[in-house]
Amino acid sequence: MLLARARGTRDALTDRWGARPERPPRPAERDVSACPVPTDVEAFRRQAYQWRVDVAVVDDAGRVLLLPNGDGWRLPGGTGSGTEPMERVAARHAAVALGGGEAELRDLLWTQLVEFDYGAVSLPALRAVLRAAPRDDPSSAVGEWVDPADFPASFEDGAALREQL
């Protein structure tokens, strides 16, 4: 049921933005192995998430906004709540990373299944990566603007993002 839901969300994105690559599944960053296996979709949503959106905010110089993430780097993004549209979540997270400035969503770069490993079972959620451009002066961004050729090795999506930009 969760896989069908993730695929349905992916298909809706494809209808909106057009067909885009689907990256190979990856393990979730959040360790849920000690959690009980959710008994229904709602329990899974509370414990993990059903979808996540990340935003490659690209400025006029072609640089991408990266945020520090522990010892590495990540794109701005996060999960939605309830029935909030994915595009609204993407715009909200991009605005926070831009220090309150607005971002214009441009296109869908790729989708990917994220697998939450509960030990006995692995449950999927959908991750989508959208491209956006700042509408305002991007100088108040809270992260670091990085040329794709200079992505740090600790940025997990670096190679995939270079392919799509």
Secondary structure, 3 states (H helix, E strand, C coil): CHHHHHHHHHHHHHHHHCCCCEEEEEECCCCCCCCCCCCCHHHHHHHCCCEEEEEEEECCCCCEEEEEECCEEECCEEECCCCCCHHHHHHHHHHHHCCCCCEEEEEEEEEEEEEEECCCCEEEEEEEEEEEEECCCHHHCCCEEECHHHCCCCECCHHHHHHHC
